[in-house]
Structures are given as structure tokens and as C-alpha cells.
């Protein structure tokens, strides 16, 4: 029996590696998709990062204006709250820079229109707001407060409020998402999580093809297998082990590629990431076995159904748009609770956004239960299969 187990194990390896379509979907496609994510999301995040605003200041009137000098000095101070990058020049040079879009605006205290901008955008919106706030502060300091200490205190209060309001404007004007996690995780990481989930479930293709070669109603190979002296249990078990090993190899290559080539950071809980991935692969394998045993259809039809189910599950978990995951969680939470792709994605998500692992292990337990249910149901279907003739 042991010899037949390893013989069928080797035979399954050969069948799977000879299938170009299987190798593509389980090895090549996730890497291609991951590369596309890298190109797309790196550009998105770069655009959403707050950039220091370049501005030209016509410097002559500022020499005698202590309030504006202090204001500009604070906003251009090189630290985490820096907002402006100031270049002091004359009006002619500043106008040329503005026309060439080298700067976002011109500050000229000699003009009735203190701030000059060329277009409407987030930088221009922030500048307009900052200048209006500063003009109000200047008026207040000139007309009400006389003590230098009171001036400094009021300016400091207005400065802190100004920074808070500018950050609020930036958040409301762009589509960026404020990260409140302790690990400062990029929100686009959820796309890579769905990629891992998709790859785990695509392993079901391996299990499906490996099982079908042992089914008498799926071809000549299955007919020969059914009349061989090897028990069906031994053949199916060896086929599943071979499929799972290949699946783990494929997911390992994806991790290697995303970590060392795409520079994806999976955080500090890498052992738990691997644990979740291993269980997710087992769930994907169980899904493939279930569809292969439950459906009375051709191999191409079963493959199409598995791909459709996997992609729909990944769509609900946020692959095509991260907001979809939250929409489903809010309106149809049960759907995501039985969706393996979401359970895998949410498990990764929980590791980064929560201080405890309670939610993570809840997802792991759910995946294990789904896997047991799928395998148990598959065994029932396989036992009920009988053939009048072969």
C-alpha cells in the first residue's frame, strides 16, 4: 500500500506539471497580478502622500512685518509638520515660476490680493485657507493684543489650530485614508491580502484535477484507476497530498516574489501569516475536491465554476476595490463570514489593525470548520458514486 501511495503521488506530480493551464493559474497568474498591483498602487500612494507646497514670497514688504515673518518661518520649518517650501524673490521672477508651474502660489503683501494662484487644486486650497487664517490672526494681533507675551501665546494657539485644519482639508480634498493602525500599514496592502487569498483558493484547481483522474466517470485514466488493486482511499489521499505540496510551493514563490522583489511588508507576525496561508491553502484544496465530487459536469465546466467562485469571493473581500469589503461587512456580514477569501483577507487585516489576535483566530477557526465541512461532504458524495458500467 505504501509503495502504491508513493507511486500515485509521483504520478500526480507528473500530471499536474504537464498541465500548462494549471501551472499558469497557480504559479504565473498570481505573480503577474501582484506585479500589476505594484505598478498601480505605488503610483496611487505616491499621489496621495502630502507634498510640501512650493511658494514664492515677494520679500520686500516682509522685512518690516514681524507677524508674517514669524508665520512663514513656522510653516516652512523643517520637521514633520512642514507645509511650505519658500523661495524669496521679486514679483517678476515669481510670476515666471508660477506660469511654469514650478510653484503653487505667490505671496505678495504689497498687493490687495495677497495670494496669487494659477489654478484650483489641493495645494492652492490649502494656501488660500492658510493665508485667510493668517490675515485674521494679524488683524487680531494688531488691534487687540499689545503685550509681546500675549502675541506669542495667541500666535502659537492659532498655529496649532491651523495645522489641524490644514490636515483636515487635505484629508477631505483627497481620497486618501487616514491610517490609525499601530503599524502604519498602507491601505493598499489589503489588495495583496486578497491576492494571497486568491492563490490559496486557486489551489483548488490542483485538487480538482488530481481527484478527477481517480474518478471512473471522468476519463480513461479514472476507469483504469477504479479497477486497479489500489484502494480508492489510498489513491485519493496520495493525489491530495501531491496537490497540496505543489500548492505550498506556488504560494511560497508568491511570498518570495512579493517580499524580495516587490518589497511588500507583511509585518511582524510573519509566523501567523504563514499559519493562515497554510490553512487557507487547505481550504482551497477542499473547495476543489468538493466541486469535483459534487458536480456532474465536464472538467472545463468545473474549472470555470471554481474560477468564478474564487474571483467572486475575492471581489467581495476587496480585490477590485477595498470599499467592497466594508460594504459587505456592513450590509451582509453573514456572506463574508462564510467566504473563504474574505476570511483569509480579514485574518491578515486583523494582524495589522488590532492589538489582539482574537479576530485573527476567529477567522482561522472559521476556515478550519469550512474545510472540514467541505471534505466531509465530499467523502459522502464519493462514497455514493456507483457505475452501472465503465
Number of C-alpha atoms within 10 A of each C-alpha: 11 9 8 15 20 16 13 20 22 14 15 24 17 12 13 20 12 11 11 9 13 18 17 13 18 25 22 15 14 22 22 13 12 19 15 11 18 19 11 12 16 12 11 14 14 10 12 15 11 16 13 14 19 18 25 27 21 20 18 15 12 17 9 10 12 10 19 19 13 12 19 17 14 17 19 17 14 12 9 6 13 16 24 21 17 20 15 16 14 14 17 9 12 23 18 12 17 19 13 10 14 13 22 23 26 27 22 21 17 12 9 7 10 14 19 19 21 14 13 9 12 18 23 18 16 19 24 17 14 18 16 13 15 20 14 11 19 18 11 14 19 11 8 10 14 10 10 10 10 13 18 15 12 15 20 14 10 17 19 10 12 17 16 11 15 17 15 12 15 18 16 12 14 13 10 16 12 10 12 9 12 10 13 11 17 14 15 19 18 21 22 21 24 28 23 25 30 28 28 28 32 27 30 31 30 27 29 26 24 28 25 21 23 21 22 20 20 17 14 14 14 18 16 14 17 19 12 10 9 14 14 17 11 17 24 22 15 24 28 24 18 23 26 21 12 20 28 18 13 22 24 15 16 22 17 14 16 19 13 10 10 15 11 15 13 18 12 11 11 13 9 16 17 14 11 23 24 17 18 28 27 25 28 32 28 27 28 29 28 25 21 29 21 17 13 12 14 12 16 9 12 20 20 12 14 22 18 12 16 23 19 15 24 27 19 24 32 23 26 15 14 18 13 15 22 16 14 16 17 11 9 11 13 11 14 20 16 16 20 29 35 28 26 32 28 24 24 29 19 18 23 20 16 14 10 11 14 13 15 22 16 13 23 21 13 17 25 16 14 18 23 15 15 20 19 13 16 21 15 12 15 16 10 9 12 9 8 4 6 12
